[in-house]
Amino acid sequence: MTFTATVMLLMTTLMNDFGLTDFQAAGVVGNLGHESEGFTILHEIGQRPGSGGYGWGQWTGSRRRAFLWWCETHHLDWRSDEANLSYMTHELDGAYHEAVLAVARSATIDAATTVFEKVFERAGVPALQSRLEWARAALDAYRAAQPKAAWRAALAAARSTPSP
């Protein structure tokens, strides 16, 4: 998928399933975008197979093992968007639900990005500026796609409405 398509999938899921606003969802996406270089690098650079970070969240240690187990038991390729999205929502529904609650209390994209890093990612090197840049890119991509999505929905509805 393209960056924009992944952003749309993630932000729509975060907004629909967890009640986040667009800028709050963008804070989450910005963190994942940073971790995976815009959803293009799904295994930590320089690490041998089975070690380092895996997936959108660059899950390591016990979280890496849990992610790979999740993929295996659900018959998903760990590199797929479906695997990454389903595991992330599993974590946000469960052990990391506090991350969603903290992001939902955020009043700005900067606050949402920062708190998600602290509660969910807990990076050794936060690199907050990069996370904020990815968050802003995600929000821009999401908002730019909205008029197109609304137009497509209106056109589809008009086509499905019987003529008088």
The 8 nearest C-alpha neighbors of each residue, nearest first, counted from 0:
[[1, 4, 5, 2, 3, 80, 38, 39],
 [0, 2, 4, 3, 5, 6, 38, 37],
 [1, 3, 5, 4, 6, 37, 0, 38],
 [4, 2, 6, 1, 5, 140, 7, 141],
 [3, 5, 7, 1, 6, 2, 0, 8],
 [4, 6, 8, 2, 7, 3, 9, 0],
 [7, 5, 3, 9, 4, 8, 10, 137],
 [6, 8, 4, 10, 5, 9, 11, 141],
 [9, 7, 5, 11, 6, 10, 12, 4],
 [10, 8, 12, 6, 11, 7, 5, 13],
 [9, 11, 13, 7, 12, 24, 8, 6],
 [10, 12, 14, 8, 9, 13, 7, 15],
 [13, 11, 9, 15, 10, 14, 16, 8],
 [14, 12, 10, 17, 16, 11, 15, 24],
 [13, 15, 19, 18, 11, 12, 17, 16],
 [16, 14, 12, 18, 13, 17, 11, 19],
 [17, 15, 13, 12, 14, 18, 11, 19],
 [16, 18, 13, 14, 19, 15, 99, 12],
 [19, 17, 14, 15, 16, 20, 13, 103],
 [18, 20, 14, 17, 23, 24, 103, 13],
 [21, 19, 23, 22, 14, 24, 18, 103],
 [20, 22, 24, 23, 25, 19, 14, 138],
 [21, 23, 25, 108, 24, 20, 138, 26],
 [24, 22, 26, 20, 25, 111, 21, 19],
 [25, 23, 21, 27, 26, 10, 22, 19],
 [24, 26, 28, 22, 134, 23, 27, 138],
 [27, 25, 112, 111, 29, 134, 23, 24],
 [26, 28, 24, 25, 30, 29, 112, 115],
 [29, 27, 25, 31, 30, 26, 32, 134],
 [134, 30, 28, 133, 32, 130, 26, 27],
 [29, 31, 130, 33, 28, 27, 32, 34],
 [30, 32, 34, 28, 33, 56, 55, 29],
 [33, 31, 37, 29, 35, 30, 36, 34],
 [32, 34, 30, 36, 130, 31, 35, 29],
 [33, 35, 31, 32, 56, 36, 57, 30],
 [36, 34, 38, 40, 32, 55, 37, 33],
 [37, 35, 33, 32, 38, 39, 40, 34],
 [36, 38, 32, 35, 39, 2, 33, 133],
 [39, 37, 35, 36, 32, 40, 55, 2],
 [38, 40, 37, 36, 35, 41, 2, 55],
 [41, 39, 35, 42, 36, 38, 43, 37],
 [40, 42, 54, 53, 35, 55, 39, 78],
 [43, 41, 53, 52, 40, 44, 54, 57],
 [42, 44, 52, 51, 46, 53, 45, 41],
 [43, 45, 46, 42, 40, 51, 52, 47],
 [44, 46, 43, 47, 51, 42, 48, 50],
 [47, 45, 51, 44, 43, 50, 48, 42],
 [46, 48, 50, 49, 45, 51, 44, 43],
 [49, 47, 50, 46, 51, 42, 43, 53],
 [48, 50, 47, 51, 46, 63, 53, 64],
 [51, 49, 48, 47, 46, 52, 59, 60],
 [52, 50, 46, 43, 59, 53, 49, 42],
 [51, 53, 57, 59, 58, 43, 42, 63],
 [54, 52, 57, 42, 58, 41, 63, 43],
 [55, 53, 41, 57, 56, 83, 42, 58],
 [54, 56, 35, 31, 57, 41, 38, 83],
 [55, 57, 58, 31, 54, 34, 53, 35],
 [58, 56, 52, 53, 54, 55, 34, 59],
 [57, 59, 63, 52, 53, 56, 62, 54],
 [60, 58, 63, 52, 62, 51, 57, 61],
 [61, 59, 63, 62, 64, 58, 51, 50],
 [60, 62, 64, 63, 65, 59, 58, 66],
 [61, 63, 65, 58, 64, 60, 59, 66],
 [64, 62, 59, 58, 66, 60, 65, 61],
 [63, 65, 61, 67, 62, 66, 68, 60],
 [64, 66, 62, 68, 63, 67, 69, 61],
 [67, 65, 69, 63, 68, 64, 62, 70],
 [66, 68, 70, 64, 69, 65, 63, 71],
 [67, 69, 65, 71, 70, 66, 64, 72],
 [70, 68, 66, 72, 67, 71, 65, 73],
 [71, 69, 75, 67, 73, 68, 72, 77],
 [70, 72, 74, 68, 73, 69, 75, 67],
 [71, 73, 69, 74, 70, 68, 75, 67],
 [72, 74, 70, 71, 75, 69, 82, 68],
 [75, 73, 71, 72, 70, 76, 69, 82],
 [76, 74, 70, 73, 82, 77, 71, 79],
 [75, 77, 78, 79, 70, 82, 74, 71],
 [76, 78, 79, 82, 70, 75, 67, 83],
 [77, 79, 76, 41, 54, 80, 82, 83],
 [80, 78, 82, 81, 76, 77, 83, 75],
 [79, 81, 83, 82, 84, 78, 5, 0],
 [80, 82, 84, 79, 83, 85, 75, 76],
 [83, 81, 79, 85, 80, 77, 84, 75],
 [82, 84, 80, 86, 81, 85, 87, 54],
 [85, 83, 87, 81, 86, 82, 80, 88],
 [84, 86, 88, 82, 87, 83, 81, 89],
 [87, 85, 89, 83, 88, 84, 82, 90],
 [86, 88, 90, 84, 89, 85, 83, 91],
 [89, 87, 91, 85, 90, 86, 92, 84],
 [90, 88, 86, 92, 87, 91, 85, 93],
 [89, 91, 93, 87, 95, 88, 92, 94],
 [90, 92, 96, 95, 88, 93, 89, 87],
 [93, 91, 89, 96, 90, 88, 95, 94],
 [94, 92, 90, 96, 91, 95, 89, 88],
 [93, 95, 90, 96, 91, 92, 97, 89],
 [96, 94, 91, 97, 90, 98, 93, 119],
 [95, 97, 91, 98, 92, 99, 93, 94],
 [96, 98, 100, 95, 99, 101, 118, 91],
 [97, 99, 101, 96, 118, 100, 95, 119],
 [100, 98, 102, 96, 97, 101, 103, 91],
 [99, 101, 97, 103, 98, 102, 104, 96],
 [100, 102, 98, 104, 103, 99, 97, 114],
 [101, 103, 111, 99, 105, 104, 100, 23],
 [104, 102, 100, 101, 105, 19, 99, 23],
 [103, 105, 101, 102, 100, 106, 111, 99],
 [106, 104, 111, 102, 103, 110, 107, 101],
 [105, 107, 104, 110, 108, 111, 23, 103],
 [108, 106, 110, 109, 105, 111, 22, 23],
 [107, 109, 111, 22, 110, 26, 23, 112],
 [110, 108, 112, 107, 111, 113, 131, 26],
 [109, 111, 113, 107, 112, 108, 105, 114],
 [112, 110, 26, 102, 108, 105, 23, 114],
 [113, 111, 26, 109, 115, 110, 114, 108],
 [112, 114, 110, 116, 111, 115, 109, 117],
 [113, 115, 117, 116, 111, 112, 110, 118],
 [116, 114, 118, 119, 112, 117, 113, 98],
 [115, 117, 120, 113, 114, 121, 119, 118],
 [116, 118, 121, 114, 115, 119, 120, 113],
 [117, 119, 115, 98, 116, 114, 121, 120],
 [120, 118, 115, 116, 98, 121, 117, 95],
 [119, 121, 116, 122, 117, 118, 115, 56],
 [122, 120, 117, 116, 119, 118, 123, 125],
 [123, 121, 125, 124, 120, 116, 117, 126],
 [122, 124, 125, 121, 120, 126, 117, 116],
 [123, 125, 122, 126, 127, 121, 116, 120],
 [124, 126, 122, 127, 123, 116, 121, 130],
 [127, 125, 128, 129, 124, 130, 122, 33],
 [126, 128, 130, 125, 129, 131, 113, 112],
 [129, 127, 131, 130, 126, 132, 125, 133],
 [128, 130, 132, 131, 127, 126, 133, 33],
 [131, 129, 127, 30, 29, 133, 33, 128],
 [130, 132, 134, 128, 129, 133, 127, 135],
 [131, 133, 129, 135, 134, 130, 136, 128],
 [132, 134, 29, 136, 130, 131, 135, 32],
 [29, 135, 133, 131, 25, 137, 26, 132],
 [134, 136, 138, 132, 137, 133, 139, 131],
 [137, 135, 133, 139, 134, 138, 140, 132],
 [138, 136, 134, 140, 135, 139, 25, 6],
 [137, 139, 141, 135, 25, 140, 136, 142],
 [138, 140, 136, 142, 137, 141, 143, 135],
 [141, 139, 137, 143, 138, 142, 3, 136],
 [142, 140, 138, 144, 139, 143, 7, 137],
 [141, 143, 145, 139, 144, 140, 138, 146],
 [144, 142, 140, 141, 145, 139, 146, 147],
 [143, 145, 141, 147, 142, 146, 148, 140],
 [144, 146, 148, 142, 147, 143, 149, 141],
 [147, 145, 149, 148, 144, 150, 143, 142],
 [148, 146, 150, 144, 145, 149, 151, 143],
 [147, 149, 145, 151, 150, 146, 144, 152],
 [150, 148, 146, 152, 147, 151, 145, 153],
 [149, 151, 147, 153, 148, 152, 146, 154],
 [152, 150, 154, 148, 149, 153, 155, 147],
 [153, 151, 155, 149, 154, 150, 156, 148],
 [154, 152, 156, 150, 155, 151, 157, 149],
 [153, 155, 157, 151, 152, 156, 150, 158],
 [156, 154, 158, 152, 157, 153, 151, 159],
 [157, 155, 153, 159, 158, 154, 152, 160],
 [158, 156, 154, 160, 155, 159, 153, 161],
 [157, 159, 155, 156, 160, 154, 161, 153],
 [158, 160, 156, 157, 155, 161, 154, 162],
 [159, 161, 157, 158, 156, 162, 155, 163],
 [162, 160, 159, 163, 158, 157, 156, 155],
 [161, 163, 160, 158, 159, 157, 156, 155],
 [162, 161, 160, 157, 159, 158, 156, 155]]
